[in-house]
């Protein structure tokens, strides 16, 4: 179930880099933290994590049967996933972020904030596509238990996401007033993220033929 050490290290590093790069979920968490404090930010973080977990389970159910069906399907999916990651990177460079500075949200109960966090990710098709492109790059079908491998890596990704997003929530809750006027600095992430996506895609494409 657990990948070999080199693969595991690459996964952790890649996941960490991707997680600390702000995106729509982070902006939602930051906004909640600024408007209603650190507790609301942490609750929204947990909601986003729960929503991400839904995509992990869906990816495991959908990918496991495909990956074990044939080597051709496995390699095809890996190459498509690699191409998708490169596409995301190029898009980051060519298309300016569409994220606007978050506006104040209506104050809600913690239960509602958690639910909204879940919806933010569950209804985001890009999140689903990302997991279908990202997780297979670290699966070794020769070890068997493909479903278990995907779940393990996915849950690890979710837990790392809760830590990184929770850090954003705590910082935003503590420095909310300052962040309200200085959120533009988050926009520079697109260049960093673009490089990471392209790098992952190239590495995945070059390593695809070695995973059989």
N, C-alpha and C positions, 0 to 999 in steps of 0.2 A: 504493500500500500504506500509506503514512504519511498520516494524516489531516491536514487543514489545521491551521495553527498554533493558532488559537483552540480548536478541538476537542481538539487534543493537550494543550494546557495545562489545559483543564477536566478531561480524563481523568486526567492526572498528579496534579492537586490532589485530585480525588475519590478516586482510588486510594490516595494517600498518607494521606488522612484515614481511610479505611476500614482500611488496613493497620495503622496505629498504634493502632487501637482494639482492645484485647485481646479474644480469643475463645477457644474450646476449643483450637485449635491452639497459641495463645500460652501457654495454661495448661500444655499438655503440654510445650512447649519449656522453660518456666520450671521446671517440676518436674524435668525431666531435668537441667537445668543445676544446680539446687540439690543434687540427689542425687549426680550424677557429675561435675560440673564443667563448665567452659566448652567443652571439646572435645566432650563428649557433647551439649551444647546446640546447638552448631553442626551436628553431624551430624544431630540431630533436625530442625533447621531445613532442611537440605538434603533430608531425607526428605519433610517437609511440602511443600516446593517441588516436588519430583518428583510428589507426589500431586496437587497443584494443576494441574500441567502436563497430567496425564491428563484432567482436566476441561476444560481449554482445548482440547485436541485434539478431545474429544468434542463440545464446543460448536461448534467450527469445522465439523466434519463434519455435524452435525445442522442447524446454522443456515444454512450457506452456501446449500444447495439451496433452503431455504424462503424465504430473503430475496430471492433472485433470481427466484423463481418468479412473484411478482406484487406489485404495490404494495400491494394489499389485505392480503396476508399479512404484508408488511413492517410496515405501520402497525399491524395488529392485534397483532403480536408486541411492538412497541414500547409500545403502550398497556397490554398485559398485563404487560410487564416493569415499566413505570412503576407500575402498580397493586401489583405484588408488592413493589417497593421501599418504597412507602408503607406497605403491610401490615407489612413488617419493622420499619419505624420505629415504627408504632403499637404493635406487639407489644413492642418494647423498652421503651416507656413503661408499658404496662399490665401486663406479665408480668415479675415479678422474675427476675433471673438464676438459673438452676438450677445454676450452677457452684459446686461446693463447693471448699473449700480443698484443693488437691491433697495427696494422701497420698503417702508415700514409695513409689517404684516399685522393683521388683526390679532389682538391678544386672544389666545385660546388656552384651554385646559391642557395639562400635560398629556392626557390620553389622546386628545385631538392632535397635539403636536407629534406624538409618536405615530399615529395613523397617517398623518400627512407625510411624514418622513418615509414610511413604507411606500406610499403611493408615488412619491417622487421617483423612486427607483423601479418599482414594479411596472409602471406604465411607461418606462423609458426604453424604447426598442434598441437604442444604441448600447445600453447596458447588456442586453441579451446578446447582441451581435458581438460585443467585445469579449464576453466569456466564451462564446463559441470559437473565437479566433485566438484567444490568449491561452486558455487552459490546455488545449490539446498539444501545444508546443512542448509541454513538460510531462506528457504521458508516455510511458513505455509499455506497449502492448505485449512485449515479450515476457513481462513479469506477471501478466494476468491481472485480474481485479481492476479493470479499467474504471468501472463505476466507482469503486472505492478510492482509486487514485484521484479522480476528478473531485469527489466529495472532500477528500482530505485537503487538496490544494485549494479548493474553493472556500472551505471553512477557514483555513489559515489566512486566505486573502481577506475574508470578512473580518476576522479578529484583528488583523493588522489595520484594516480600514477603520475599525472602531477606535483603535488607539490613535491613529493619525487624525481622524476627523474629530475625536474627542479633544485632542490638543488644540485644534482650531477653535472648538467651542469654548474651551477654557480661556484661551487668549482673547477671543472676540468678546466674551462676557466680561473680562477684566479691563479691556481697553476699548470698549464699545464706542465711546465718544470720539476717540481718536480715529478709529477705523471708519466711522461714518464719513469722514472727509478724506480718507486716504485708501480707498479700496482699489484705486487704479493700479497699484503695484501688483495686484494679482494677475493683471492682464499679460504681464511679461511671460507668464507660464507657457504661452502657446509655442514660443520658440524652443523652450526647454522640452516640453512635451513632444513637439514634433520630432526633435532629434531622437528622443527615446523610442517613440513608436517606429520610426524608420529603422533604427538600430535593431530593435527586437524582430522586426519583420525580416531583415536581412539575415540575422543569426538563425531565425527559424527556418528560412528557406535553405540555407546552407547545411543545416543539420537534419533536414527532413529525411534525406536518403539514408541516414545512419540509424534511424529508429524503425526497426522492423521486427 
